[in-house]
Amino acid sequence: MQALRDSIDNLDAALVHILAERFKCTQRVGELKARLRLPSSDTAREKQQVERLRSLAQDANLDPDFAEKVLAFIIKEVIRHHETTLVRTGSSS
Ligand SMILES: O=C(O)C(=O)C[C@]1(C(=O)O)C=C[C@@H](O)C=C1
């Protein structure tokens, strides 16, 4: 049991680090979008991401619906960050 919990703790730490790296990338995208006055969300891109992630999940034996929900949750937070960046950089008006 303890060995399994140690593995879970390591995997949770990896998830946090991976998420932090992803948010660093999306922060840069948000700044670019603000500068170029592009919309915060891109539904065509999201559709591609969902398709790809569902396929990856299937191959990895992970429930694709769950993977899609996780992605949607993350993207919702990214869009919130993009909106904050717009206000912070004064590009929202
Ligand atoms: O690729 C973009 O345009 C982003 O802003 C990043 C991202 C994402 O988190 O992957 C977030 C919002 C968009 O709707 C699509 C994708």
The ligand as an SDF file (V2000), in Angstrom:
LIG
                    3D

 16 16  0  0  0  0  0  0  0  0999 V2000
   -4.1330   27.8090  -28.5620 O   0  0  0  0  0  0  0  0  0  0  0  0
   -4.7610   28.7990  -28.1650 C   0  0  0  0  0  0  0  0  0  0  0  0
   -5.2580   29.6280  -28.9450 O   0  0  0  0  0  0  0  0  0  0  0  0
   -4.9150   29.0290  -26.7280 C   0  0  0  0  0  0  0  0  0  0  0  0
   -5.3380   30.0870  -26.3030 O   0  0  0  0  0  0  0  0  0  0  0  0
   -4.6160   27.8950  -25.8000 C   0  0  0  0  0  0  0  0  0  0  0  0
   -5.8660   27.0480  -25.5180 C   0  0  0  0  0  0  0  0  0  0  0  0
   -5.3590   25.8630  -24.6300 C   0  0  0  0  0  0  0  0  0  0  0  0
   -5.3680   26.0010  -23.4100 O   0  0  0  0  0  0  0  0  0  0  0  0
   -4.9140   24.8660  -25.2060 O   0  0  0  0  0  0  0  0  0  0  0  0
   -6.8420   27.8980  -24.7410 C   0  0  0  0  0  0  0  0  0  0  0  0
   -7.8970   28.5300  -25.3550 C   0  0  0  0  0  0  0  0  0  0  0  0
   -8.2580   28.3040  -26.7530 C   0  0  0  0  0  0  0  0  0  0  0  0
   -9.6450   28.2760  -26.9300 O   0  0  0  0  0  0  0  0  0  0  0  0
   -7.5720   27.1310  -27.3280 C   0  0  0  0  0  0  0  0  0  0  0  0
   -6.4880   26.5460  -26.7600 C   0  0  0  0  0  0  0  0  0  0  0  0
  1  2  2  0
  2  3  1  0
  2  4  1  0
  4  5  2  0
  4  6  1  0
  6  7  1  0
  7  8  1  0
  7 11  1  0
  7 16  1  0
  8  9  2  0
  8 10  1  0
 11 12  2  0
 12 13  1  0
 13 14  1  0
 13 15  1  0
 15 16  2  0
M  END
$$$$
